[in-house]
Amino acid sequence: MSYEIGKLTDELYAIAVWDDELNTLNNCYVLKSSEHGILIDSGKAAHSHTLVKALTQLDILPVNISLVVTTHGHNDHVGGAATFTQATRLIPEQDMYYLPDSLKPLFSPLPQSISDSGLEIIPLGHHTKGHTAYYYPRAKALFCGDYLTFYGEKTPNLGLVTTGEHLIEKSIDNVHRWLESPAVQARYDTIRFRHGLHRLASLDAEFLCTGHGPVLKGALVQELLQKLAQL
């Protein structure tokens, strides 16, 4: 199973595993310190061995992960959590019901604040009822799970962390068509989704860390978020 590691800063890395079943990159992120690590999403259970291999390449052992936070409860974001036996594992409370019985005892509901981790919690409530984004001000990194993704996009030639303008145009087109679809309007709370876009656009983000696809960096992050908020 192939994987790629992208360095955002000296302490923040993206790990993307290619998922043949979903035909997309499946992303996790790790905040690394000298004593422990924080994992944001843990991928599929089937990816656990590959995720551990990537973490070891970063000199992080599973026992060094002290906290696992999840953006939402879908199995491609929580399945690997059982690997990190020394970690506190948190999930938005409204998404607890997504967990299989084998994982439910391992997770605790996400509290209102996890400020000790350096992460800010941003409830979004779209894609799943509990879907949550996290913002890391120190690196100006926004972890938005599946609220926004570059689903199906492969790694650009310049690497997993990219300034690729093609991602901007495609993302705006996809979200615009989604919002204008009568079927979507009938099924989803698009007003709440738009409110979430405005909330994300208010952040000073220089890295857009989605659940699937490349990581967008630089001024294009704000450009994308601002344009999406205007749709």
N, C-alpha and C positions, 0 to 999 in steps of 0.2 A: 504494500500500500504506500503510495507516494505522499510525501509531505514537503512543505516549504516553510522556512522560517524567515520572517521579515523583522528587521530591527527598526523600531520607531525612535527610541532614545536609548541611552545606556541602561535604563532600568525597565523598559517596556518593549515587549516582543509580541508579534503575531505568529501563530502556528496554524497553518492551513493544510488540511488533509483532503486529498481529492476523493470525493464520494462517488463511486461508480453508480450506485443505486439512484442517487438524486441528480447525478451529472452536474455537480458543482463543487466548488471548494467549500469545506465546512471549517469554520474558523473558531479558534480559542485564542485568548490573550493572557499573557502572564506578566505581572509586575514583580520584578526580581529585586530582592535586597540581599544583604550579606547573610542574613539569618533565616529568612523565610521567603515564600512566594505567595502571591494572590493570583488565583486563576479565575478568569471571567469566561464563563461557559466551559463545558468539559467534553463536548462532542458526543458521538455515539459510543455505546459500550464496545462495539466492534472496532472502534478506532483507538481504544485505550492503549494498546501496546505501542502503536505508532506515536501517540501523544507522549507517552513516557520516553520513548526513544528521542523525540525532539527536545523534551525538557532536559534529558541527560546531556544532550549536546550543548545546552545552555548551563550546564553544571548545576542542575536542579533535580533532586531526587523526589519521588512521590511523597516521602515523609517530610520534606521541606515545605510542601504546600500547606499553609496554615489556614487559608480561607478560600472557599469556592463560592462565587456568587453567580447566579444565573439570570439571564435576561427574561427567560420564559420557560415554560415547562415541557416543551416538545422534546422528544427523545434524542434528537440530534444536537441538543444543547445541554442535556443533563445526564445522558447515559454513562459517561465516563466517570462520574463523580465517585462511584464506589471505590475506585483505585486509590483515592487520597484519604487514607484511613486516619490520618492525624489532623485533618482539616475540619473546621466548622463549615457546614454546607448549607447555604441559604437559598431560598427560592421565594418569589412573590407568593403570598399566602393564597391568593385567588387561583394560582396555578398548581397548588398542591395535588389537586385531583388528577392531573395528567400523569403523575408519577406512578410507575408500576409498584406493586406491593413490595418488591425487593428493595426499592429505593426509599419508600416513604419513611421508614424509621431513621434513615440517615440524614434527612433534611429537617431544618427548622425554618419557620416563616421569616421572611426578610423583615427586620425591624424598620422603624421609621428613619433611623440614621445608622450609618456605619462609618462615621467620620474618622474613627481611629485608623481606618484603612486608607484614608485620603480620597475615597470615592464619594461623590454626591449621588443620591438616588433621585431619579426622574421618572415617576409613574407615568405611563402612557396609555395603557389599557386598550391597545389595538393590536390585532393579530391574535392575541389571547387577552383574556380579561385582566390578567395580572402583568402583562408585558411591561418591562421596566428597562429604561436606559440608565447608564452610569456615566458620570463625567469625572474625569481626573484632571483637576486644574493644573497640577504641577507640570503635566506634559501637554495640556490643552487637548486631551484625547477624549472623544465621545464614542462610547460603546453602545450601539443602538440595536444590537440583535437583529431581528427580522422586521423591525419597523421600517427600515430602509436597507436594501441589499443590492449587491451587484450579482444577483443570482445567475449562475451559468457562465460567468466571465472567467476565463483562464488567466493565469499570471502573465502580465505584460512582459515584454522583452527586458525591461529595465528592472524587473523584480516585483515582489509581492506588494511593496509599499510604493505607490506611484502618484504622479501628478497628471495622469491620463485624462485629457479633455474629452475623449470619446465617452467616458463614463458619465460625464455631466449631461451631455445631450441625450444619451439613452435613458438615463434615470429620470430626467424631466419628462421625456416623452412617455415613458412607462407610467409614471405617477399621474400625469395629465389624463391619459387614456383610461386609467383605472378609476379616477375620480369622476369622469364623465360617463361612465358605463351605467345604464339604468339597472342592470343586475347587481352591480356593486352598491349602488345607492339604496336598493331595496334590502340588501343583506347586511350592510355594515353601517356603522355610525360615522359617516364621512366628516361630519362637523367635528367630532371628537378627534378624528385623525388630523384634520387641519389645525386644530388647537395644539396638538402635539408637534406639528411641524413648526408652528410659531415659537413654541417653547424651545425646541432644538436650535432654531435660528437665532435665539437670543444669547446663546452660549458662545464664548470665545474659543472656538474649536479649530485646531490645525491638523487634527487627524480624525478621519471618519472611519471608525472600526465597526464594520457591519458583520452580520452573522455568516454571510456567504460572499465570496469574491475578493478582489483586491482591496487593499487599504488605501483610501484617498488621503493625500497630504497637501499641505500648503494653502495658499490663498483660495484655491478652487473649492475647498471645503465650505468656506463661508459663502462663496458664490452659489454653490449648489443649494445650500440650506436656505439662503435668502430667496432664490428663485422658486424653490418648492413651496415656501411659505406664501408666495404671491399667487399660486395657482388657484 
